[in-house]
Amino acid sequence: MAATQLPGRSGNASTLELARKENKLLFVSIGYFSCHWCHVMQAESYRNAEIAALINRNFIPVKVDRELEVALDAEMIAFAQGTLGSAGWPLNIFITPDGFPLYAVLYEKPDRFKGMLTALNNEWKKDSAG
């Protein structure tokens, strides 16, 4: 699958610039108001102080409403489908500072999600350092 770059809308340019400056992956979480699993993941993981601190310390977090950013959602759904073999919401995509999707994850239980965040950040730091 060919790499898809994050669309260059005006707000994305400054977000990508920050990611480049801090050498961090973007954590793009896509969902919508009536999504059951989005609410579950929000309650279990995003509101968990330890997980929220991990995200805020190691990534550039971006929350996206799929109904307001239809084109971005469609591109990220295609990426998840191509890499995971399935797609849906909540859709969490880790995007490089150059705007390319790197890794996708759907709903995960808090312990698995926390472990995945830690491992992904460690790999990014190791790979981008040398």
C-alpha positions in Angstrom: 0.0 0.0 0.0 1.3 3.4 -0.9 1.9 5.9 1.9 -0.7 8.5 2.3 0.3 11.8 3.7 -1.8 13.7 6.2 -3.8 16.3 4.2 -2.1 19.8 4.3 -4.9 21.9 5.8 -3.8 25.0 7.5 -4.3 23.6 11.1 -2.4 20.5 10.2 0.7 22.4 9.1 1.3 23.8 12.5 0.6 20.5 14.2 3.1 18.7 11.9 5.6 21.5 12.5 5.3 20.9 16.3 5.7 17.1 15.7 8.9 17.7 13.7 10.3 20.1 16.2 9.7 17.7 19.1 10.4 14.6 17.1 7.1 13.0 18.2 4.5 10.9 16.5 1.1 12.4 16.2 -1.6 10.4 18.0 -4.7 11.0 15.9 -7.9 9.7 17.5 -10.9 9.6 15.2 -14.4 9.0 16.4 -17.9 10.5 16.7 -20.5 11.3 19.3 -22.8 8.3 18.8 -20.0 5.7 18.7 -20.4 3.3 21.6 -16.8 2.0 21.6 -15.5 5.6 21.3 -17.2 6.4 24.6 -15.9 3.2 26.1 -12.3 3.9 25.1 -12.7 7.5 26.3 -13.9 6.4 29.7 -11.3 3.5 30.1 -8.2 5.0 28.5 -8.3 8.6 27.5 -9.6 9.7 30.9 -7.1 7.4 32.7 -4.6 9.8 34.2 -1.6 7.4 33.6 -2.5 6.8 30.0 -3.4 10.4 29.3 0.0 11.4 30.7 1.8 8.9 28.4 -0.1 10.3 25.4 0.6 13.9 26.3 4.2 13.4 27.2 5.2 11.2 24.2 2.9 12.1 21.3 1.2 15.1 19.8 -2.5 14.3 20.5 -5.1 15.3 17.9 -8.8 14.5 18.4 -10.9 14.3 15.2 -14.7 14.1 14.7 -15.1 11.9 11.6 -18.3 13.7 10.7 -16.4 17.0 10.4 -13.3 15.7 8.7 -14.7 13.2 6.3 -11.8 13.1 3.9 -9.2 12.6 6.6 -11.4 9.9 8.1 -11.7 8.1 4.8 -8.0 8.1 4.3 -7.3 6.8 7.7 -10.0 4.1 7.4 -8.3 3.0 4.2 -5.0 2.9 6.0 -6.4 0.8 8.9 -8.2 -1.5 6.5 -5.0 -2.0 4.5 -2.8 -2.7 7.5 -5.1 -4.3 10.0 -7.6 -6.0 7.6 -10.4 -4.2 9.4 -11.4 -0.7 10.4 -13.9 1.2 12.5 -14.1 3.6 15.5 -12.5 4.5 17.7 -9.7 4.8 15.1 -6.3 5.7 16.5 -3.6 6.4 14.0 0.0 7.2 14.7 1.4 9.6 12.1 5.0 10.5 11.5 6.1 14.2 11.8 6.2 14.1 8.0 2.5 13.3 7.8 2.6 9.6 6.9 0.4 7.1 8.8 2.6 4.6 10.6 0.4 2.4 12.8 -3.3 2.0 13.4 -5.2 0.6 16.4 -8.9 0.3 17.1 -10.4 -0.3 20.5 -7.9 -1.8 23.0 -8.4 -2.5 26.7 -6.4 0.0 28.8 -3.5 -2.3 29.8 -2.9 -3.4 26.2 -3.3 0.2 25.0 -0.8 1.5 27.6 1.7 -1.2 26.6 1.3 -0.4 22.9 1.8 3.3 23.6 5.0 2.6 25.5 6.4 0.2 22.9 5.5 2.4 20.0 7.1 5.5 21.6 10.3 3.4 22.4 10.6 2.1 18.9 10.0 5.6 17.4 12.7 7.1 19.6 15.2 4.3 18.9 14.5 4.3 15.1 14.4 8.1 14.6 17.6 8.6 16.6 19.9 6.9 14.3 
